[in-house]
Structure formats: structure tokens, C-alpha cells
Amino acid sequence: MQGPPRPPRVEKPEKISDLAAVQKGSSFELSFTRPRLAADGERLTKPLEVEIFRTTTKPGSAPAELRPGTPPLQNLSSEELQKLSEGDKVIFPVRLSAQEYSQSIGSTFTFVVLGLTRGFHGRRIEGDYSNIVRPLLLDICAPIENLEIKTTEKALVLSWTPPAHSLTGQTLAGPVSYRVYWSSTGNPGTFQVRSETATPAYSDSEFAFGHTYFYKVRAALKQAGQTAESEDSAAVAITPRDTFPPGAPSNVSALFSAGAVQLVWTANTEPDLAGYNVYRREKGGALQKLNLELLRTPTFEDRAVQAGRQYFYLVKSVDSTGNESSLSEEITVETP
């Protein structure tokens, strides 16, 4: 390009401003949006790295500030960032050993991240430090156990065993609620919060028979203005099947007219209703189904009757899955 020479572009990553930290079990889960632009507003072309810094402050002390020259807790390369990314969101777990966890209960953890690229001869081109997050380490319980799911006609009913102790073996310091997570695939990263409940049970009415769903539960402890979650329970899958018959038809009436018995009854209101079956018997005889195909309307005409006989009629409703209801009340007709 003709013209005066331009200085080389300095690809200083834009500041990460949405750093968040959530405690899950004995770990902190850090999340932030991966920078795609440089401070000049143009797209980054050089590989991005991110450094994670952490300091710990014991209970009762003022939170420690990040000092210049503090070594990072972790340096994430461009390849590592790609593996940890869900879209543009980076999820990084900071795991504490059992000893560190037990010794740090009530401590304040300070986290900051920094984006950087490399210039000539690998020279660091640092962005600005991110926003600061200071989560308090709470003594949360172990993962929820014994998650079970039962299918009812109107809901999937979940239940589990409430936790009794924290990870350090102490009585939980505060009320525990439960967060129910749901997924239609069970794949990592697809679970979404379905509900939060104060009791170890939940009924999910938003489901369809024949579809597979995956559930898992976490306990949530709220203390000192923040919330810690337990690690995930084991995920449980369920494919609910419709084994629930509709209600029996009601208000069945019959009238002999013009050589035939006319039956009519009140229509069922179930949304999955498919139709009706009509049954007849004579005194001392067995029930016989009269219709060859399901009746779509709550009426039936029986012309296969003889004069001077007594007939007993009953009706059943059938849903789209083939579940048949119990018998309606029996109605008696005498033919002249």
C-alpha cells in the first residue's frame, strides 16, 4: 500500500468485565466471556491467553488485593480456552483439596483474570485486569443421593434423600434448598434450572409421554449474602409411558325405537381420548363388544336385537395409547 508507513498494530485484548464465581461442592466455577476484540475495537488475530489470579483471606480480615508481580494460579493457552468454552463463555473449575477446603471454610477468595496476546519475540501484550469477584467459601453438603422419578398421569414426581451433614461432617449452617436441573439430551452443558424447591421433592407437569428426559439435583446453601451449590447428583433418565386409562363414560341412557336400541352418554373430556367401545350381555351371558371400530362420538345404535328380550349395555372409553377405562354403569333395555 502506498503512503506513509504505519506502526504495527498492538493487539491488546479488551477487558474481561463479566467474571463470575460460583461455589459447587469443594470447587469454585469461574466463568467469563472470551474476548474476541482488541482494545482498538478490531478483531483479535493473535492467539489469546488468559491468566487466572487468586488470593485467600482468612475470616475476619480485609480482603487481600492483587499485587503487581503476583504469579498466576493458572495460565490458559488458546487451545485450553477452546476446550473450556461453551460458545463464547469460558468455564474453569478451581478445585480445592480436601485439606485446603476444610481449612478455608469462611475464608474469602479473590479472583481476577487477565487476557493477553504475544507480540514480537513472544513479548506479552496484556489487557486490563477484569472485574474482581470475592466469593466466601461455605461448608456445603455432599452430592444429593437416591434421586428417584415416578410417572403419574399429570406429572413426573422427583424425590431424593435430604442431606444431613456438610462436607466437613458438620451440621449444615443454614437452611438448604434444592435446584432441579433438566435436559432433553443428557449431554454436558445442556442442563438448565427447572425449579428451586425448599423440600426434597418436585413435580414436573411439563412433560410428554414417550419422550426421554434427564434430571439431576443440587443442594443450595444461602449464607452471608451468597449461595453455594453442592456438586451434581447422579443424572437420572426417564421415558414416561402412558398407562393411565381415561375415566369411565357417565350418564349412559338407552331407548328402544324403530326396531333398534339407541344409546347415548356424556362425552369424555380427556385430551387424549380416542373413542369408545360398547358392550352388551343378556341375562346370565357374557359381555360381547358390539362395535368393530372405535366410536368417535358418544352414541351407538344396536339393531341386532330381538323382540321380547332383556339386554344389558355398558360403555368403555379408550385413549390414544389404547388404555381402556373401567365399565360404565350398566343400563337395562327390554324389547317389546
TORDREN-781452 format. One record per residue (C-alpha): x, y, z. Coordinates in steps of 0.5 Angstrom, whole numbers, padded with zeros to 4 digits, always signed. Each point is the difference from the previous one (the first is absolute). Layout:
// TORDREN-781452
XYZ/...
//
This chain:
// TORDREN-781452
+0000+0000+0000/+0003+0007-0002/+0000+0005+0005/+0004+0002+0007/+0002-0007+0004/-0005-0001+0006/+0002-0003+0006/-0001-0008+0001/-0007-0001+0004/+0000-0001+0007/-0005-0006+0002/-0001+0002+0007/-0006-0005+0002/-0007+0004+0002/-0001+0000+0008/-0004-0006+0002/-0006+0003+0004/-0004-0006+0002/+0004-0004+0004/-0005-0004+0005/+0002-0006+0005/-0005-0005+0003/+0002-0005+0005/-0002-0007-0002/+0002-0005+0005/+0007+0001+0002/+0002+0004-0006/-0001+0007-0003/-0003+0000-0007/+0003+0006-0004/-0004+0003-0006/+0001+0006-0004/-0001+0002-0008/+0006-0002-0004/+0003+0007-0003/-0001+0000-0008/+0002+0007-0001/+0006+0004+0002/+0000+0007+0004/+0000+0004-0007/-0007-0004-0002/+0003-0004-0005/+0000-0008+0000/+0006-0003+0003/+0004-0004-0005/+0005-0003+0005/-0001-0006+0005/-0003+0002+0006/+0003-0002+0007/-0004+0001+0007/+0004+0000+0007/-0004-0001+0006/+0002+0003+0007/-0003-0002+0006/+0002+0003+0008/-0004-0003+0006/-0001+0004+0006/-0002-0003+0007/-0006+0001+0004/-0001+0007+0003/+0006+0003-0004/-0001+0005-0006/+0000-0003-0007/+0007+0000-0003/+0002+0004-0006/+0003-0003-0006/+0008+0003+0000/+0004+0001-0006/+0004-0006-0002/-0004-0005+0003/+0000-0006-0003/-0006-0003-0003/-0004-0006+0002/-0001-0003-0007/+0002+0002-0007/-0005-0002-0005/+0003-0001-0007/-0004+0002-0006/-0001-0008-0001/-0002-0001+0007/-0005+0006+0000/-0003-0003-0006/-0001-0007+0003/-0003+0004+0006/-0005+0004-0004/-0007+0000-0001/-0002+0004-0005/+0004+0007+0002/-0001-0002+0007/+0006-0003+0004/-0001-0005+0006/+0006-0001+0004/+0000-0004+0007/+0004+0002+0005/+0001-0007+0004/+0002+0000+0008/+0003-0006+0003/-0004-0003+0006/+0005+0003+0005/+0000+0007-0003/-0008+0000+0000/+0000-0002+0007/+0005+0005+0002/-0003+0006-0004/-0007+0000+0002/-0003+0007+0001/+0006+0003-0004/-0001+0005-0006/+0003-0002-0006/+0002+0006-0005/+0000-0002-0008/+0003+0004-0005/+0001-0001-0008/+0004+0003-0005/+0000-0001-0007/+0007+0000-0004/+0003-0001-0007/+0007-0001-0002/+0004+0005-0005/+0007+0000-0003/+0004-0005+0003/-0005-0002+0005/-0001+0007+0003/-0006+0000+0005/-0006+0005-0002/-0004+0000+0006/-0007+0002+0000/-0003+0003+0006/-0002-0004+0007/-0007-0002+0000/-0005+0002+0005/+0001-0003+0007/-0004-0006+0003/+0000-0002+0007/-0004-0006+0002/+0000-0002+0007/+0002-0008+0001/-0007-0003+0003/+0000-0007+0003/-0005-0003-0005/-0002-0008+0000/+0002-0006-0004/-0004-0001-0006/-0007-0002+0000/-0002-0007+0001/-0005-0005-0002/-0004+0004-0006/-0006-0003-0002/-0005+0001-0005/-0007-0002-0001/-0005+0001-0005/-0007+0002+0001/-0006+0002-0004/+0001+0007+0001/+0008+0001+0002/+0007-0003+0001/+0001-0001+0007/+0007+0001+0003/+0002-0002+0007/+0007+0000+0003/+0003-0001+0007/+0002+0007+0003/+0007+0001+0003/+0001-0001+0007/+0008+0003+0000/+0005+0004-0003/+0006-0002-0004/+0004+0001+0007/-0005-0004+0003/-0003+0006+0004/-0008+0001+0001/-0002+0005-0006/+0001+0007+0002/-0007+0003-0003/-0006-0003-0004/+0001-0004-0006/-0004+0001-0007/+0000-0004-0006/+0001+0001-0007/-0002-0004-0005/+0003-0001-0007/-0003-0002-0006/+0003-0002-0007/-0003-0004-0006/+0006-0003-0002/+0004-0001+0006/+0006+0003-0003/+0005+0004+0004/-0001+0008-0001/-0008-0002-0001/-0003+0000+0007/-0004+0006+0001/-0003+0002+0007/-0007-0003+0000/-0002+0003+0007/+0002+0001+0007/-0004-0003+0006/+0001+0000+0008/-0002-0007+0000/+0003-0007-0002/-0005-0001-0006/-0002+0003-0006/-0006-0001-0005/+0001+0002-0007/-0006+0001-0004/+0003+0002-0007/+0002-0007-0003/-0003-0004-0006/-0001-0008+0000/+0005-0003-0004/+0006+0005+0001/+0006-0001+0004/+0002+0005+0005/+0006+0000+0004/+0000+0003+0007/+0006+0002+0006/-0001+0004+0006/+0005+0004+0004/-0001+0003+0007/+0001+0007+0001/+0002+0004+0007/-0001+0007+0001/+0004+0004+0005/+0003+0007+0000/-0003+0002-0006/+0002-0005-0005/-0001-0007-0002/+0004-0007+0000/-0003-0006-0004/+0002-0007+0001/+0003-0004-0006/-0005-0003-0004/-0004-0006+0002/+0001-0006-0005/-0005+0001-0006/-0006-0004-0001/-0003-0001-0006/-0008-0002-0001/-0004-0001-0006/-0007+0000+0003/-0005-0004-0003/-0008+0001+0000/-0003-0006+0004/-0006+0004+0002/-0007-0001-0002/-0005+0005-0001/-0006+0001+0004/-0006-0005-0001/-0006+0003-0004/-0005+0003+0004/-0008+0001-0001/-0001-0005-0004/-0007-0001-0003/-0004-0005-0005/-0006+0000-0003/-0003-0005-0005/-0003+0003-0006/-0002-0002-0007/+0003-0007+0001/+0007+0002+0003/+0003+0003+0006/+0002+0007+0000/+0006+0001+0006/+0003+0007+0001/+0004+0002+0006/+0004+0006+0002/+0007+0001-0004/+0006+0000+0004/+0005+0006+0000/+0007-0003+0001/+0004+0003-0006/+0003-0007-0002/-0007-0003-0001/+0000-0005-0006/-0007-0002+0000/-0005-0005+0004/-0002-0008+0000/-0007-0002+0001/-0001-0007+0004/-0007-0004+0000/-0002-0006+0004/-0006-0004+0001/-0002-0003+0007/+0005-0005+0002/+0004+0001-0006/+0007+0003-0001/+0002+0007-0003/+0001+0001-0007/+0003+0006-0004/-0005+0003-0005/+0004+0005-0004/+0005-0003-0005/+0004+0007+0000/+0001+0005+0006/-0006+0005+0000/+0002+0007-0001/-0007+0003+0003/-0004-0002+0007/-0005-0003-0004/-0002-0007-0002/-0006-0004-0004/-0001-0007+0001/-0004-0003-0005/+0002-0008+0002/-0006+0000+0005/-0006-0005+0000/-0007+0001+0003/-0001-0002+0007/+0007+0000+0002/+0003+0004+0006/+0007+0003-0002/+0006+0003+0005/+0004+0005-0003/+0007+0003+0002/+0005+0005-0003/+0007+0001+0001/+0005+0006-0002/+0006-0001-0004/+0006+0005+0000/+0005+0001-0006/+0005-0005+0003/-0005-0006+0001/-0001+0001+0007/-0008-0002+0001/-0004+0002+0006/-0004-0004+0005/-0007-0001-0002/-0005+0005+0001/-0007-0001+0004/-0004-0006-0003/-0006+0002-0004/-0006-0005-0001/-0005+0000-0006/-0006-0004-0001/-0002-0001-0007/-0008-0001-0001/
//
